[in-house]
Amino acid sequence: MRILHLTVLNPLTHTRIYHKLAISQANAGHEVHIAGQGKPAESLPSSQLFFHSTGTFYRLSLRRVLISFRLAQVIRRVKPVVIYVHTPELLLLGKWAHRKHRCQVIYDVHEDYFATIKGAEYYPAWIRHPLAKVIRTLEHRARNWLSGVQYAENCYDNILDISPKKYRVVRNTFSNRMLEKQADLQILEDDYLLLTGTLHDDWGLSATLDLWKELRKYLPLKLVVAGFAPQPESLSPVYGLQQTYPDEVFLYGGKTYLPYEHIIHLIQNCWAGTAFYHPFPHLQEKVPTKFYEFMAMRRPLLFTPFPYWVGINEGDKIGLALSEDLSPDKIIESLTEWKPTAEQEDFGWKIDEQRMLELLEKVIKIL
């Protein structure tokens, strides 16, 4: 079965799309194509995997508006039987492919886009609410023609109010296949605080920098920032710190996408990581991908004290909820004594891989 994954801002080697969904589907015998940003990998783990690069552009680029025309050409060329749409702005393209080319379309919901856009400071304030409303309308109208829906979190499963027979919750749990790859990356031998993921204040960039400046007064701790900045200006404070502390602050990625195996190896060797999120309501019930990664790597996270995350921490020992009354020396003491309680397989991809393949098989049977 020929499968095509379509996305706009995500890279070709996106953690969820490539390392989890696409590789699992290729291993199950399907021919899998991914259309996304960045350069195609020089070697792929399967002869059943193919990349279609859309180049690299930023969130507010004009190229984003025109990308659907480029992706329509990919659809004509690939002739997929099943299409996975990974962003709501491509639902119209998915509907066109469904009607014109009789493709079965699965919508992979990575987040609550309506809530995200309403609170997103990278969009002008005047456009946020109407844009969010348009996106939610697109999602609701898609219920009538979509073949299936995948939700990346349990808290998203009521967004489309679709029949339980047509959806699965396929979480962003940890796939240990990346541990088999060697990262071409020089790992620091000293202890370091690590921020991974999207490099923006909404995802804890400034909070991490501020915390490191306090911690280094008590511990010879270095700082590693690793990920991609959707707005390049977000990196200015990192560059400033690098000038002040050239031997202590390190940036990996930034204006370019960082290979996932690099992130995993950085997590494996860090002193601790950070997960400081803006207190948007839709984020407080979400389990970020990095939670699964750090728990699987048995490394502690300093995280925003949302009640849901604090509850998870009581059982699975994520790390330490960072409250205002915690002094730097107390943070260091707590993390030095921290011991993981779960094993890597407790956060593994196997269960969610099976859910994904079950939904795919149901959609294929529609044909």
C-alpha positions in Angstrom: 0.0 0.0 0.0 1.4 3.4 -1.0 1.2 6.0 1.9 2.0 9.7 1.7 2.6 12.0 4.7 1.9 15.7 4.1 3.1 18.5 6.4 4.0 22.2 6.2 6.3 23.3 8.9 7.6 19.9 10.1 10.9 18.5 8.8 11.2 15.4 6.7 12.7 13.6 9.7 10.2 14.8 12.2 10.2 12.7 15.3 6.6 11.5 15.1 6.0 11.5 11.4 9.3 9.8 10.3 10.8 8.0 13.3 7.5 6.6 14.5 4.7 6.5 11.9 6.6 6.2 8.6 9.3 3.7 9.7 6.7 1.5 11.4 4.6 1.5 8.3 7.5 0.7 6.1 8.5 -2.2 8.4 4.9 -3.4 8.0 5.4 -3.7 4.2 4.0 -0.4 3.0 5.6 2.0 0.5 5.9 5.3 2.5 6.5 8.8 1.2 7.0 12.0 3.3 6.7 15.5 2.0 8.2 18.1 4.4 10.9 20.6 5.0 14.7 20.2 4.9 17.2 18.1 3.0 16.5 14.4 2.3 18.6 12.0 4.4 21.5 10.4 2.5 20.5 6.9 3.6 17.2 5.6 4.8 16.5 2.5 7.0 14.2 1.0 4.4 14.0 0.8 0.7 10.2 1.4 1.2 10.8 5.0 2.4 11.0 8.1 0.1 11.4 11.8 0.8 10.0 14.8 -1.1 11.6 18.1 0.1 9.7 21.4 0.1 12.8 23.3 1.1 13.1 25.3 4.3 11.0 28.3 5.3 9.7 29.9 8.4 6.2 30.1 10.0 5.3 33.5 8.5 6.9 33.0 5.1 4.9 33.6 1.9 6.1 30.1 0.7 3.8 28.7 3.4 0.8 30.1 1.6 1.8 28.5 -1.7 2.9 25.2 -0.4 -0.4 23.4 -1.1 0.3 23.8 -4.9 3.7 22.1 -4.4 2.2 19.3 -2.4 -0.6 18.8 -5.0 2.1 18.0 -7.5 3.6 15.5 -5.1 0.2 13.8 -4.8 -0.1 13.6 -8.6 3.4 12.1 -8.9 3.2 9.6 -6.0 -0.4 8.5 -6.5 -0.9 7.5 -2.9 -3.7 5.2 -1.7 -3.7 6.7 1.9 -2.7 10.2 2.8 -1.8 11.4 6.3 -2.5 15.1 6.8 -0.3 16.5 9.7 -1.5 20.1 9.8 -5.1 21.5 9.6 -4.3 24.0 6.8 -3.8 21.0 4.5 -7.3 19.6 5.1 -8.6 21.3 2.0 -5.8 19.7 0.0 -6.7 16.4 1.6 -10.4 16.9 0.6 -9.3 17.6 -3.0 -7.1 14.4 -3.1 -10.0 12.4 -1.6 -12.4 13.6 -4.3 -10.1 13.9 -7.3 -7.8 10.9 -6.7 -10.0 8.8 -4.4 -7.3 8.8 -1.7 -8.3 7.7 1.8 -7.2 10.5 4.2 -6.2 10.2 7.9 -5.9 13.4 9.9 -3.0 13.2 12.5 -3.8 15.7 15.2 -0.5 16.8 16.8 -2.1 19.4 19.1 -5.2 21.5 19.7 -4.6 24.0 16.9 -7.6 26.2 17.8 -6.2 26.8 21.3 -2.6 27.1 20.1 -3.3 29.7 17.5 -5.4 31.8 19.9 -2.5 32.1 22.3 0.3 32.2 19.8 2.3 35.4 20.1 4.1 34.8 16.8 0.9 35.7 15.0 -0.4 39.3 15.0 -3.0 39.7 17.7 -5.8 40.8 15.3 -5.6 37.6 13.3 -5.3 35.0 16.0 -9.0 34.5 16.9 -10.4 34.6 13.3 -7.6 32.3 12.1 -8.2 29.8 14.9 -12.0 29.9 14.1 -11.3 29.1 10.4 -9.0 26.2 11.5 -11.6 24.7 13.8 -14.3 25.1 11.1 -12.1 23.2 8.6 -11.6 20.4 11.2 -15.3 20.0 12.0 -16.3 20.0 8.3 -13.6 17.4 7.6 -15.5 14.9 9.8 -17.8 14.1 7.0 -15.2 12.9 4.5 -12.1 11.8 6.6 -11.4 8.1 6.6 -9.8 8.3 10.1 -8.3 10.5 12.8 -5.2 10.0 15.0 -4.8 12.0 18.2 -1.4 12.5 19.7 -2.8 12.9 23.2 -5.8 11.5 25.2 -6.9 15.1 25.9 -7.4 15.8 22.2 -9.8 13.0 21.5 -12.9 15.2 21.6 -11.7 17.9 19.2 -13.5 16.5 16.2 -16.3 14.7 18.0 -15.9 11.8 15.6 -17.1 8.2 15.9 -14.9 6.1 18.2 -14.7 3.6 15.3 -12.8 6.1 13.2 -10.1 7.3 15.5 -7.2 6.1 17.7 -5.1 7.9 20.3 -1.5 7.3 19.1 0.7 9.0 21.6 4.2 10.4 21.1 5.8 7.7 23.2 9.5 6.9 22.8 10.8 4.7 20.0 14.1 3.1 21.0 15.1 2.5 17.4 17.1 5.7 17.5 19.4 4.3 20.1 20.7 2.0 17.4 22.1 5.0 15.5 25.3 6.7 16.3 25.1 10.5 16.5 27.9 12.4 14.7 28.0 14.8 17.7 30.7 15.7 20.2 29.1 15.1 23.6 30.2 17.3 26.5 32.0 15.5 29.3 30.9 18.0 31.9 27.5 18.3 33.5 25.1 20.3 31.4 21.5 21.6 31.6 19.6 20.8 28.4 16.7 22.4 26.6 15.4 20.4 23.6 12.6 21.0 21.1 11.1 24.2 19.7 13.3 27.2 20.7 10.9 29.9 21.7 9.8 31.5 25.0 6.5 29.7 24.9 8.4 26.5 25.1 10.7 27.7 27.9 13.7 29.2 26.2 14.1 32.4 28.4 13.1 30.5 31.5 15.8 27.9 30.9 18.5 30.6 30.3 17.5 32.4 33.5 17.5 29.2 35.5 21.0 28.2 34.2 22.4 31.6 35.2 21.2 30.9 38.8 22.3 27.3 38.9 25.8 28.0 37.7 26.4 30.1 40.8 26.2 26.8 42.8 27.4 24.2 40.3 29.9 24.2 37.4 27.1 23.5 35.0 27.1 24.1 31.3 24.1 24.9 29.1 23.1 23.1 25.9 20.2 24.4 23.7 19.2 21.9 21.0 16.4 22.3 18.6 14.9 24.5 15.9 13.8 28.2 16.2 10.6 28.9 14.1 11.4 32.6 14.6 15.2 33.2 14.3 15.0 36.3 16.5 14.3 34.0 19.4 17.9 32.9 19.4 19.2 36.4 20.2 19.5 35.8 24.0 21.3 32.5 23.3 23.9 34.3 21.1 24.3 36.9 23.8 25.1 34.3 26.4 27.5 32.6 24.1 29.5 35.8 23.8 29.5 36.2 27.6 30.2 32.5 28.3 31.9 31.1 25.2 33.1 27.9 27.0 29.8 27.2 28.8 26.9 27.8 26.4 26.4 25.6 23.3 23.7 25.8 20.6 22.9 22.8 18.4 20.5 23.4 15.5 18.9 26.7 15.9 18.3 27.9 12.4 18.5 24.4 11.0 16.8 21.2 12.0 18.7 18.9 14.3 18.8 15.1 13.6 16.7 13.3 16.1 19.6 10.9 17.1 21.5 14.0 18.2 18.8 15.0 20.6 18.5 11.5 22.0 22.3 11.3 22.7 22.2 14.8 24.3 19.4 13.6 26.6 21.3 10.4 27.5 24.3 12.4 28.7 22.7 15.5 30.3 22.6 16.4 34.0 18.9 17.4 33.7 16.5 18.9 31.1 13.9 21.6 31.2 10.2 21.6 30.2 8.9 25.1 31.0 5.8 25.8 29.0 3.6 28.9 28.8 0.5 28.2 31.0 -2.0 27.9 28.1 -4.9 25.7 29.2 -4.6 23.3 26.3 -1.0 22.5 27.3 -1.6 21.6 30.9 -3.3 18.3 30.1 -0.8 17.4 27.4 2.2 15.0 27.9 5.0 16.6 25.7 7.1 14.3 23.6 10.2 15.2 25.6 8.6 13.8 28.8 8.6 10.3 27.2 12.1 10.8 25.9 13.6 11.9 29.2 11.7 9.2 31.2 12.9 6.6 28.8 16.5 7.8 29.0 16.1 7.9 32.8 17.2 11.6 33.0 15.4 14.1 35.2 13.3 17.0 33.9 12.6 20.4 35.6 9.1 21.2 34.6 6.3 23.7 35.0 4.1 22.7 38.0 0.9 22.1 36.1 -1.3 19.8 38.4 -1.6 17.1 35.8 2.2 16.9 35.3 2.7 16.9 39.1 0.3 14.0 39.3 2.3 12.0 36.7 5.5 12.8 38.6 4.1 11.3 41.8 4.0 7.9 40.1 6.6 7.9 37.3 9.1 10.3 38.7 9.7 12.7 35.8 12.0 14.9 37.9 11.1 18.1 39.8 8.3 20.6 39.4 9.9 24.0 39.6 8.0 26.3 42.1 9.0 29.8 43.0 10.1 28.9 46.5 12.7 26.4 45.3 16.2 27.9 45.7 19.0 26.9 43.3 20.8 24.9 45.9 17.6 23.0 46.7 17.0 22.2 43.1 20.6 20.9 42.8 20.1 18.8 45.9 16.8 17.3 44.8 18.1 16.4 41.3 21.3 14.9 42.7 19.2 12.6 44.8 16.6 11.9 42.1 16.1 8.2 41.1 14.0 7.0 38.2 11.3 4.5 39.0 10.3 3.3 35.6 12.0 1.3 32.8 12.4 2.4 29.2 9.8 0.1 27.9 7.2 1.7 30.2 7.2 4.7 27.8 7.8 2.7 24.6 6.3 3.0 21.2 5.0 -0.6 20.8 1.4 0.0 22.1 0.9 3.1 20.1 2.5 1.6 17.0 -0.1 -1.2 17.2 -3.0 1.4 17.6 -1.7 3.3 14.5 -1.4 0.1 12.4 -4.9 -1.0 13.5 -6.4 2.3 12.3 -4.5 2.0 9.0 -5.8 -1.5 8.4 -9.4 -0.3 9.1 -9.0 2.5 6.5 -7.4 0.1 4.0 -10.4 -2.2 4.3 -12.7 0.7 3.2 -11.1 0.5 -0.3 
